């Protein structure tokens, strides 16, 4: 099972993307963070499909 990917707002108005407890990238707009999150989810889905 892969770790949960989530987007969290920061106090300065930007967003950070996390995988589990690890911050992957920060300082993004909400749209950028959501696109990054979706990209990671697609990559993970591809790895799962390829392994089946």
N, CA, C and O atoms as CSV, one atom per row, in Angstrom:
chain,resi,resn,atom,element,x,y,z
A,1,UNK,N,N,0.846,-1.189,0.000
A,1,UNK,CA,C,0.000,0.000,0.000
A,1,UNK,C,C,0.885,1.244,0.000
A,1,UNK,O,O,1.833,1.337,0.780
A,2,UNK,N,N,0.576,2.185,-0.865
A,2,UNK,CA,C,1.379,3.403,-0.951
A,2,UNK,C,C,0.928,4.415,0.102
A,2,UNK,O,O,-0.190,4.357,0.615
A,3,UNK,N,N,1.828,5.332,0.402
A,3,UNK,CA,C,1.514,6.365,1.384
A,3,UNK,C,C,0.547,7.383,0.785
A,3,UNK,O,O,0.536,7.621,-0.423
A,4,UNK,N,N,-0.247,7.965,1.643
A,4,UNK,CA,C,-1.245,8.947,1.226
A,4,UNK,C,C,-0.575,10.233,0.749
A,4,UNK,O,O,0.376,10.716,1.365
A,5,UNK,N,N,-1.078,10.774,-0.342
A,5,UNK,CA,C,-0.592,12.048,-0.877
A,5,UNK,C,C,-1.648,13.096,-0.558
A,5,UNK,O,O,-2.838,12.881,-0.790
A,6,UNK,N,N,-1.208,14.230,-0.025
A,6,UNK,CA,C,-2.171,15.275,0.325
A,6,UNK,C,C,-1.571,16.663,0.114
A,6,UNK,O,O,-0.354,16.844,0.081
A,7,UNK,N,N,-2.463,17.622,-0.025
A,7,UNK,CA,C,-2.089,19.026,-0.204
A,7,UNK,C,C,-2.547,19.780,1.035
A,7,UNK,O,O,-3.690,19.647,1.474
A,8,UNK,N,N,-1.638,20.573,1.591
A,8,UNK,CA,C,-1.962,21.351,2.790
A,8,UNK,C,C,-1.591,22.813,2.578
A,8,UNK,O,O,-0.541,23.110,2.007
A,9,UNK,N,N,-2.443,23.730,3.033
A,9,UNK,CA,C,-2.106,25.154,2.943
A,9,UNK,C,C,-1.067,25.525,4.001
A,9,UNK,O,O,-0.976,24.884,5.049
A,10,UNK,N,N,-0.293,26.560,3.713
A,10,UNK,CA,C,0.679,27.076,4.678
A,10,UNK,C,C,0.222,28.456,5.138
A,10,UNK,O,O,-0.724,29.020,4.590
A,11,UNK,N,N,0.892,28.989,6.136
A,11,UNK,CA,C,0.497,30.290,6.687
A,11,UNK,C,C,0.766,31.444,5.730
A,11,UNK,O,O,0.159,32.506,5.859
A,12,UNK,N,N,1.673,31.247,4.766
A,12,UNK,CA,C,1.979,32.340,3.836
A,12,UNK,C,C,1.080,32.334,2.595
A,12,UNK,O,O,1.292,33.112,1.666
A,13,UNK,N,N,0.070,31.447,2.587
A,13,UNK,CA,C,-0.876,31.435,1.479
A,13,UNK,C,C,-0.502,30.505,0.344
A,13,UNK,O,O,-1.227,30.420,-0.647
A,14,UNK,N,N,0.619,29.802,0.469
A,14,UNK,CA,C,0.997,28.830,-0.547
A,14,UNK,C,C,0.604,27.435,-0.070
A,14,UNK,O,O,0.053,27.274,1.019
A,15,UNK,N,N,0.894,26.429,-0.895
A,15,UNK,CA,C,0.508,25.054,-0.585
A,15,UNK,C,C,1.717,24.134,-0.666
A,15,UNK,O,O,2.652,24.366,-1.432
A,16,UNK,N,N,1.668,23.075,0.151
A,16,UNK,CA,C,2.719,22.067,0.193
A,16,UNK,C,C,2.096,20.713,-0.095
A,16,UNK,O,O,1.007,20.404,0.390
A,17,UNK,N,N,2.800,19.896,-0.895
A,17,UNK,CA,C,2.344,18.540,-1.203
A,17,UNK,C,C,3.162,17.566,-0.367
A,17,UNK,O,O,4.392,17.626,-0.348
A,18,UNK,N,N,2.468,16.669,0.323
A,18,UNK,CA,C,3.099,15.675,1.196
A,18,UNK,C,C,2.833,14.265,0.691
A,18,UNK,O,O,1.768,13.979,0.144
A,19,UNK,N,N,3.815,13.386,0.882
A,19,UNK,CA,C,3.614,11.938,0.730
A,19,UNK,C,C,3.897,11.360,2.109
A,19,UNK,O,O,5.040,11.355,2.567
A,20,UNK,N,N,2.861,10.878,2.758
A,20,UNK,CA,C,3.016,10.458,4.145
A,20,UNK,C,C,3.373,11.677,4.981
A,20,UNK,O,O,2.665,12.684,4.958
A,21,UNK,N,N,4.472,11.582,5.717
A,21,UNK,CA,C,4.930,12.693,6.558
A,21,UNK,C,C,5.987,13.552,5.857
A,21,UNK,O,O,6.460,14.536,6.427
A,22,UNK,N,N,6.359,13.190,4.632
A,22,UNK,CA,C,7.431,13.873,3.914
A,22,UNK,C,C,6.883,14.950,2.982
A,22,UNK,O,O,6.002,14.679,2.166
A,23,UNK,N,N,7.400,16.164,3.101
A,23,UNK,CA,C,7.033,17.244,2.184
A,23,UNK,C,C,7.783,17.030,0.877
A,23,UNK,O,O,9.011,16.946,0.867
A,24,UNK,N,N,7.048,16.941,-0.222
A,24,UNK,CA,C,7.658,16.737,-1.532
A,24,UNK,C,C,8.015,18.051,-2.205
A,24,UNK,O,O,9.071,18.184,-2.823
A,25,UNK,N,N,7.113,19.021,-2.076
A,25,UNK,CA,C,7.324,20.317,-2.722
A,25,UNK,C,C,6.459,21.351,-2.009
A,25,UNK,O,O,5.364,21.038,-1.541
A,26,UNK,N,N,6.954,22.575,-1.929
A,26,UNK,CA,C,6.209,23.626,-1.233
A,26,UNK,C,C,6.297,24.923,-2.016
A,26,UNK,O,O,7.052,25.033,-2.982
A,27,UNK,N,N,5.512,25.904,-1.585
A,27,UNK,CA,C,5.533,27.211,-2.228
A,27,UNK,C,C,4.706,27.284,-3.492
A,27,UNK,O,O,4.917,28.164,-4.327
A,28,UNK,N,N,3.762,26.362,-3.639
A,28,UNK,CA,C,2.947,26.315,-4.849
A,28,UNK,C,C,1.621,27.039,-4.661
A,28,UNK,O,O,1.156,27.233,-3.538
A,29,UNK,N,N,1.019,27.435,-5.782
A,29,UNK,CA,C,-0.366,27.891,-5.735
A,29,UNK,C,C,-1.240,26.655,-5.534
A,29,UNK,O,O,-0.768,25.528,-5.688
A,30,UNK,N,N,-2.482,26.858,-5.200
A,30,UNK,CA,C,-3.372,25.708,-4.998
A,30,UNK,C,C,-3.503,24.894,-6.281
A,30,UNK,O,O,-3.466,23.664,-6.238
A,31,UNK,N,N,-3.655,25.558,-7.409
A,31,UNK,CA,C,-3.787,24.857,-8.683
A,31,UNK,C,C,-2.539,24.030,-8.981
A,31,UNK,O,O,-2.643,22.872,-9.385
A,32,UNK,N,N,-1.360,24.620,-8.785
A,32,UNK,CA,C,-0.116,23.887,-9.014
A,32,UNK,C,C,-0.027,22.660,-8.111
A,32,UNK,O,O,0.355,21.579,-8.558
A,33,UNK,N,N,-0.378,22.832,-6.849
A,33,UNK,CA,C,-0.304,21.727,-5.889
A,33,UNK,C,C,-1.271,20.610,-6.269
A,33,UNK,O,O,-0.918,19.434,-6.183
A,34,UNK,N,N,-2.472,20.959,-6.684
A,34,UNK,CA,C,-3.446,19.943,-7.068
A,34,UNK,C,C,-3.007,19.214,-8.331
A,34,UNK,O,O,-3.216,18.007,-8.451
A,35,UNK,N,N,-2.404,19.928,-9.267
A,35,UNK,CA,C,-1.892,19.279,-10.479
A,35,UNK,C,C,-0.734,18.341,-10.155
A,35,UNK,O,O,-0.642,17.247,-10.712
A,36,UNK,N,N,0.145,18.767,-9.258
A,36,UNK,CA,C,1.270,17.933,-8.840
A,36,UNK,C,C,0.755,16.669,-8.154
A,36,UNK,O,O,1.237,15.568,-8.419
A,37,UNK,N,N,-0.220,16.836,-7.281
A,37,UNK,CA,C,-0.826,15.697,-6.585
A,37,UNK,C,C,-1.435,14.715,-7.591
A,37,UNK,O,O,-1.245,13.505,-7.465
A,38,UNK,N,N,-2.158,15.223,-8.578
A,38,UNK,CA,C,-2.775,14.373,-9.594
A,38,UNK,C,C,-1.723,13.654,-10.427
A,38,UNK,O,O,-1.905,12.492,-10.790
A,39,UNK,N,N,-0.633,14.331,-10.728
A,39,UNK,CA,C,0.453,13.727,-11.495
A,39,UNK,C,C,1.057,12.540,-10.748
A,39,UNK,O,O,1.310,11.490,-11.340
A,40,UNK,N,N,1.283,12.709,-9.463
A,40,UNK,CA,C,1.838,11.625,-8.648
A,40,UNK,C,C,0.853,10.458,-8.591
A,40,UNK,O,O,1.258,9.300,-8.697
A,41,UNK,N,N,-0.420,10.750,-8.427
A,41,UNK,CA,C,-1.438,9.700,-8.368
A,41,UNK,C,C,-1.478,8.914,-9.675
A,41,UNK,O,O,-1.609,7.690,-9.651
A,42,UNK,N,N,-1.367,9.598,-10.817
A,42,UNK,CA,C,-1.348,8.911,-12.113
A,42,UNK,C,C,-0.122,8.022,-12.240
A,42,UNK,O,O,-0.215,6.900,-12.738
A,43,UNK,N,N,1.036,8.521,-11.788
A,43,UNK,CA,C,2.263,7.724,-11.841
A,43,UNK,C,C,2.124,6.475,-10.987
A,43,UNK,O,O,2.500,5.387,-11.424
A,44,UNK,N,N,1.596,6.608,-9.793
A,44,UNK,CA,C,1.418,5.455,-8.910
A,44,UNK,C,C,0.446,4.460,-9.524
A,44,UNK,O,O,0.668,3.252,-9.444
A,45,UNK,N,N,-0.618,4.942,-10.129
A,45,UNK,CA,C,-1.592,4.062,-10.760
A,45,UNK,C,C,-0.944,3.313,-11.913
A,45,UNK,O,O,-1.236,2.137,-12.131
A,46,UNK,N,N,-0.072,3.980,-12.650
A,46,UNK,CA,C,0.644,3.334,-13.745
A,46,UNK,C,C,1.543,2.223,-13.255
A,46,UNK,O,O,1.631,1.174,-13.893
A,47,UNK,N,N,2.216,2.430,-12.130
A,47,UNK,CA,C,3.090,1.407,-11.567
A,47,UNK,C,C,2.276,0.209,-11.096
A,47,UNK,O,O,2.701,-0.935,-11.258
A,48,UNK,N,N,1.116,0.466,-10.518
A,48,UNK,CA,C,0.260,-0.624,-10.045
A,48,UNK,C,C,-0.244,-1.433,-11.231
A,48,UNK,O,O,-0.231,-2.663,-11.196
A,49,UNK,N,N,-0.688,-0.747,-12.285
A,49,UNK,CA,C,-1.193,-1.414,-13.479
A,49,UNK,C,C,-0.087,-2.218,-14.157
A,49,UNK,O,O,-0.323,-3.342,-14.599
A,50,UNK,N,N,1.109,-1.659,-14.242
A,50,UNK,CA,C,2.225,-2.338,-14.891
A,50,UNK,C,C,2.640,-3.587,-14.126
A,50,UNK,O,O,3.123,-4.551,-14.720
A,51,UNK,N,N,2.455,-3.573,-12.828
A,51,UNK,CA,C,2.841,-4.714,-12.009
A,51,UNK,C,C,1.808,-5.829,-11.981
A,51,UNK,O,O,2.085,-6.912,-11.467
A,52,UNK,N,N,0.631,-5.585,-12.520
A,52,UNK,CA,C,-0.452,-6.580,-12.468
A,52,UNK,C,C,-0.284,-7.666,-13.493
A,52,UNK,O,O,-1.113,-8.573,-13.573
